[in-house]
Each structure stands twice: as C-alpha cells, then as structure tokens.
Amino acid sequence: MKVLKFGGTSVGSPERIKNLAQLVQSDESRIIVLSAMAGTTNSLVEIADLLYKREMEKADEKITNLEAQYRVRIEELFTSTKGKEKGNELITSHFNYIRNFVYRSFTALQEKAILAQGELISTAFFHYYLTEIGVDSVFLPALNFMRIDKDGEPDSYYIKENLERELAQYPNQKLFITQGFICRNTYGEVDNLKRGGSDYSASLIGAAIKSDEVQIWTDIDGFHNNDPRFVENTKALKQLSFDEAAELAYFGAKIMHPSSIMPCQQYSIPVRLKNTLSPSDEGTLITGDMVGKGIKAIAAKDGITAVKIKSGRMLLAYGFLRKVFEIFEIYKTPIDMITTSEVAISLTIDDDTHLAEIESELLKFGLVEIDRNQSIICIVGDFISESAGSAKKVLEALESTPLRMISYGGSKHNISVLVNQENKVAALRALSSHLF
C-alpha cells in the first residue's frame, strides 16, 4: 500500500479536484492524505484571530464570505442533485459549527477545532465527488487514529494500533481518503501537527502501515538544486538521501515539511516528491542510499536572528556553554547554527518569541549583540568529509558576499553560512553560477 499526500492547491478548485480524482485511481491500494483547500486555513486563522479580539461582527462577515465561496464550488463541482444536496448539507454543518463561536467565549483549544474544519471539508468534498463519478472509496477520519502525546509529539503506537483497526474494517477496499494536519491530543481534544503538518501526517501513516512508498504531491517537480523563485535554470534532483533531504527541508526548501523525513527514514520507507501538473515525471526519490558525490543543492531560510554573547568568563572555563544553552532550553527556543571562539559564542534562532527574556538572561554573562533579518544559506551534498576543495568552492562563490557566520564540519552533508537577508538572492545566484 502507498500513501499519497496532496496539498491545498491540489484541491484548491473544482477543476483541480476533478484532475485529482483521475490521478488517484489505481489498481494498487492507496491512502490519500489531503490538506485543506488552498487559502482556507489562512481564512480560518483570520476568523479565529477576530474571535479572540471579540470582533464578532467582522468574524461573522468573514465566516459568511468563506461559506459563500464553498457554495460556489459546490455548484461548479457537482452535477447531480444528490451531490449538490450532500455538499450543501456538509457546508451548512461545518459553518454552523464555526459560527457558533461568535455567540460564546473562545479559547486556544477551540481555535484548533476551527482550523481542523478546512481538512474535514476538503476530504468530505473529495469523497463525495468520487462517489458521484462512481469511484469506490472509504472516508477514513484522521481523528480516529492520529494522536499526539502530552509533549505534542506523535503517539506512534496509538497511531499504528488504531489505524490498523480502521483499515481492517475494509479488507477488500483499495482507496482510502483521510486528512492531513489534524489529530487529537492526549486528552482526546482536537489538535494539530502545526502548519505544514500534512506532510508529517503522510509520513506517520506510511510508517504505521510500513508503506511501500510515501508520495508528496505538490506543484513542483521535486527538490531543485536551488530556489527556482530566485534563481533561473534550476534543475530537479532525481535522488537524495534522507539526510540530505532533511537538511534541505529544514533550511528552507519549501517543497517538504522538515519533520516528515524522520518517520520514513526510521523504517527505510522511500519518499517520492511528485508534481500534480506533470504526473508522469519521476520527481525526486528519497531513500537511505547515498547517490553521487559533490555539491547537490542549495536552500535558504529567512527570518533568522543572530545572537552573539561575548564574555571573558569563557576563557579556559568549562560549563559556560551549558549555562548558555540552558537559557534557550528554558524558553523552548531551538538553535540552528553555532560558532565559538575563546571569548564569544555566536548562534542563530528562527523563533524570536522569547528573545527579550533570553537577552535579559544572557546579559548576566557578558555583552550581547542581536542581529535580525538574517538568512541561513545551506549548501548540501555528500562531500564535506571526503572531498578536498568543496569548502573552498563555496567560499570563492561568496567572496563578494559579507558573511556573518560559517558552520562547517558539524555534518558531512552541509556547509551553512549566515548572510544579511538583503544579500540572500545575490548569494544564491552566485553559488548557483559558481557551483553548477
């Protein structure tokens, strides 16, 4: 059995839904994981924000506008009277649920329940459409088997046991439709795997059933060797290792959610990135095999903040790094890059929610410098430890770019550099021209 995940653009319009219905039909067993229709989650976030602010009139207007969009899609998608009736009943039910919060108090937990409506609607829509065109499928509610524990991490044992029980009810069925992103927490309340979590859902499902392959379908033909939004003539990569793909996903390649590598890597389940606009293309295959040498791809991650702590106490001292890292641990703020000298530590974070508190604590150790609006550029390949001259090529390409930090040697799969965000595009183009 294969697991195929499709993002919001794949169900973003009636035409896309019709194309998707043709794409998922096969003689092989498949679980289809769907995101919310493109734009829906953003609208639901805005609605939740208005409800928090108690701007009920604006919230109600936003709800009405979104509901009207879905009514139009029903008319465009379904041709039968029964199909339209079922679609309208579905929309009435979900939007009555959302509108109910206009008339009562609103909490963070209820926001997650509102956000879940996007995936619940898109999967039901798709299932109804498959029924209308005579394609047999089973609607498999993710809330019946997807769960996170008290730390917000997926409960793999629970997912496996409950998903197997759900599937066992349909021994002869080959096509299943379920939701990405949404789940329940340890208390049984509706929760989610955070934004971009549909990829993670597909990977967790694939791991739970020991899938033959997990496919992530988007509107681009796999990982490219540079960011096609900023660099011309980029090329799709045919194959990457799990480690290489994880580096690219974490450091800015938008095609795949960073968390979605690990569950498949754990069970050596191949992951393939495919393009819904060119379904015959092979895309990028991600496995445990290391294929090819040298520099393979470049990715960039914006919104980085650099923190430098300078203190004479570091000189010949032990335990200093631990004390610094403990501050970031207390405020649950992950660190991306780090470099050290005898008297200073430089590091980067992409979450500055608690930066003021962190800075206040760090000032107890010495001088603190904060640089915002930075970008990490990650150069990935299987070359760092074995190949001579790779680092030299990277630095030569960036000789005209001011570098704030360089991280080299922590992994044999990447060199990372920190640049001012305004220099990012020029740096990406210089690297592409020099390295490829």
N, C-alpha and C positions, 0 to 999 in steps of 0.2 A: 504494500500500500504506500502511496505517495501523499505528501502533504503539500498543497499549493496555496500560497498566500497572495492575495491581490489587494492592492492599496486603494485609497479613496478615489483616484482618478479612473480606476477600472470599473467602478460602479457610480461614477460621477454624473452620468446622464443616461437616459433611456437607450440611446444608441450604443453606449459603452456596455450597458447591461446585456443587450442583445448579442453583442460580439462576445462577451464573456460566456454567455450561455452556450455558444457554439464551441468555445475554446475548452471548456471543462468536460465535454462529453468524451468518453473513452471506454474501452473495454477493461482497463485496469482500475483497481479500487483506488479511490481518492477521497481525501478530506480537504474541502475548500475552506480556507480561513479568510474572512472578509473584514476590511476596515469599514468605517462609516463613509458615506458618500462625501466626496470632496467638498470642503467648506462647512460641513455640518458641525464637526467638533468645534471649530472656531466660533461658530454661531452659538453653540451651547455654552461655551466658555463665557462669551459676552453676556448671555442670558443669566448665567449663574452670578457673574460679577454684579449685574444690575440688581439681582435679588439680594445679594449681600448688602448692597448700598441702600436697600429698601426703596429703590426707584421703581416701584411696582408698575406704574403706567408705561414706562419705557420698556420694562421687561415684557409686559403683556403685548405691546406692539411688536417687539422682536419675535416673540413666540408666534404671533399671528402671521407675520411675514414669512417665517420659516415654514410654517404649516401650509401656507398658500403655495410655496414652491413645490412642496411634495404633492399637493393636489394636482398641480400641472403635470408633474412627472407621471402620476398615475394615468392620466388621460393619454399621455404620449406612449406609455409603455404597454399597457394592457389593451387588448382588442375585444375581449369578451366581457359581457355584462357582469358575469360572476367574478372575473378577475378584478374589474374596477370596484365592485362592491367590497370584495375582500381587502383590496388596497386601501380604500377609504375607511373601512372599519378599523384597519390597523392604525392608520394615521390619527383617527379620532381618539383611539385608546391611548396612544403614546403622548399625544399633545394635551389631552385632558390631564394625564399624569403630570406632565411638566407644568401646565398652567395651574395645577392645584397648589403649587408652592407660592404663587402670587398672593394667596389668601392666608398663609400661615408662616411661621418662623422658618428660617433657612440656616442650615449648618454645613460644615465642610463635608460631612459624610453624605448629606443629601446632594451636594454638588456632584459627587462621584456617581450617584444614581442617575442624575440628569445627563452627565456625559455618556453614560452607558446606552442612552436611548439611540444614539447615532448608529452603533453597531447592531443593536437589536432591530432597528428599522431596515437597515440595508440588507441584512441576511434574510429577514422575512420577505422583503420585496423580491429578492433574487429567487428564493424558494418558491414563492407564488408564481413568478414568471416561468420558472422551469416546469411547474405543474401545468400552466396554461399551454405551453408548447409541447406537452406530452413527454417530458423528460423526468424519469423517476428519480427522486432524491429524498433524503431524510434530513429534517431540520434537527440539528444537534446543539441544544443550548449550552454555551460555554459555562454558564453559571451553575450547571450541574456537575462540572468536573474541574474547572480551573479555580485554584485557591492559592493564596499567599499566606505565609505564617505571620507570627506576631512581629517579626523583624522586616516584614514587607518582601520577603524572598519567596519564590515559588515553592510550594509544598509538593515536591516531585512524587513522593509515594502516594499522596492523596490523588494527584492528577492521574497517575498511572492506573490505580485501582478503580477509580470512578469512570475514567474514560473507557477502560476495557469493559466495564459493566454496561455502559451505554451502548458500545458497539456490539456487544454480544446479543443485544435485543434484535439486531437486524443482520443475521448471519449471511443472508444472500444479497444484501444491498451493497452496491459499489460506489455510490456517490453520496457524500455527507456534506452538509453546509453548516458552518459554525462561525462564531465571532472571534475576532482578534481583540486584543487590548483589555477586554473586561474580564473580571474574575470576582470571587468572593474573598473576604479576609477570614482570619481565623475565627471570627465571631459570626460568620455567615452573612455579613453585610456586603452589599455590592461595592466593589472596589475596582482598581485597575492596575495595569502594569506600567503606568505612566505613558506620556506621549511617545509615539513610535513603537508602542508595545505590541502591535500586531505581528511584527517580525518575530518578536520574542515568543508570542503565543504559538506561532507555527513551529518554531524550533523546539519548544517544550512538548508540543503534541507529537512531533516527529520522534523525539527522544523517548516519550512514553510508550509509543507503539513500535519502536525500533523500525522506523520507516525506511523504505528503500532509498528515498531521496526527499529532501525538502526543497521546494522551489519558491523563490521570492520573485514575484512578477511586478515590474514597475514599467515606466515609460522610457527606460533607457536600457541599452543592450549590455548590461553588466558593469563591472568595475572598469573604469577607464584609467589610463596611465597618468592622467592629470585632470583637473577640474574643467569639463567642457563649457562651463558657464563663463570662464575667464580666459581659457587657452584654446586656440584653434587647432584643428587637425589632431585631436587626441584619438587614441585607439583603445578599443575594448580588449581586455585581457582574457585569454582563453582559460587560464587556470591559475589558481593561487592556493597556497597552503592555508590552513586555519589560522595560523599565527599571523601570516601576512595580511589576511583579510581582516582579522581583529584589529590590527594596528591601523589599517586604512579606515575602518568603520569608526574607531574611537577618535581618530584625529581628523575627522571632518568629512569623509566620503559619505554623502547623504543617502546613497542607494540602500544602505542596510543599517539596521539598528545595532549598536555595538554589542549589546547583551545577547543577541541572537546567535552568536557563534558558539558559545560555550556548551550548551546542551547537546548540540550535534557533534561537536568535537569530542565530547566525553564518550560517545558511543560510535564514533567514526562513521557518522551518517553524512553522506555527501550533501552539499548545499549548492544549488544552481540558481544563478540570477538570470532571469529571462525578461524579455521585452514584449509587452502585450501588443505593441504596434507591429512587431516583427516576430511572431511566434515561432517561425521556422529557424531563426538564428539560435545557435548553440548557447549563447550567453557566456557567463563566467562560471566555471566549475570550481568549487572549493572543497578540498579534501585534505587528508593528513599527509599527502605526498608533497615533497618539495620539488618543483619542476623549474628548471632553468636557474641560471646564476645572474648576478649583477643587479643593477637598479631596475625595478619593475614599475613603480608607480609613485605618485606624489599626491598628498592630500593636505588640506589646510583647515584649521579650526579657529574661528573668530571668537571674540568676546572673552579673551584671556586677560587676566590680571597678574602682573608680575609683582612679587613681594621679595624685598631684599632686607635681610637682617644683618647688621654689621656690629660686631662686638669683640672687644679684646678678651672677653672671657672664653672665647673659643680656643685661643692659643693653647695647645697642648692639653686641652681639657677633654675628659670623657663624660658622656651623659648629656652633653649640650644638645646634640641633635634630637635625642629622645624627648627632651623637655619642649623643644620647639614643635616637634611632630604631635606631641600630646595636646597642644593647644588646638591644632587643626582637627584632631580626633574628637575633642570635647564638643566642637561646633559642627561635627559631621561634614567637614569640607575636604573633599579629595584633592590630592596634589597630582598634577600632571608631570611636570618636569622639575628637576632639581640639579643644581650645581653648587659646589662648595669650594672654599679656599680656607686658609688658616684663620681668617678673621671674619668671614662672611658666608652667608647662605643665600642663594637666590632660588626661588621656586615659583611655580605658576599654579593658579587655580582658575576654574571656569565658573565657579559659583561664588559670587561675592555677597551673598545674603547676609553673612555674619562678619563681613570684612572689618567693620568698625570695632567690634568686640575683639576680633583676632588681633588687630593692630594694637589695641589698648594693652592686651596681654603681652604681645611681643616687645613692646616698649620697655618692659621690665628688664629685658636682656640687652638692649642697646638701641642704636639708630635703626629706624625702619623707613624704607623707601617704597612707595606704591606707584606702579605704572599701569594705567588702564589702557583699554583699546589696543591690545596686542593680539597677534596671531601666531599660532604654532604651525609650522610647516613640517610635515613628516615625509621623509623620503624612505620608501620601503623596498626591500629586496632581500635575497639570501646572499649577502655579500660582506657584511660588516667584519666578521671574524676572519674570514678566509681570504678575501681578495685584497690585494695591495692596491692602493691608489683610489679607492672608491671615495673616501672622505675628501681626498684632495680634489676630485672632480666636482663634488658638491660645493666645496668652499670656493673653488675657482668660478663656478657659475654664479655665486653670490658675492663676488668681490666688490660689486658696486652697491650692495645692499647692507645697510647698517644692521648688525646682528646684536640682539640684546642678550641671548643665551644660546649655548650649543649643548646638546645632550648626545653623547656618543659612547657606545660600548655597553650600555645597560642591556641592550638586546642586539642580537646579531641580525635582526630584521629591520632595524631602522636607525636613521640619524634624524634628530629633530632640532629645529632652530626656531628661535623666537624673534619675530620682527614686529615693528610697528604696523598696525592694521593698514595704514595708508600705503605701505610698501608691499603688501601681500601680493597683489596681482602682478606687479613688475617682477617680484621674486619667482612666482610660479612660472611666468613666461620665460624668464632667464634660465631656470632649471630645465624646463622642457626643451628649450633650444639647445642647451649645452649637453644634456644627458641623453636625449633621444635623437 
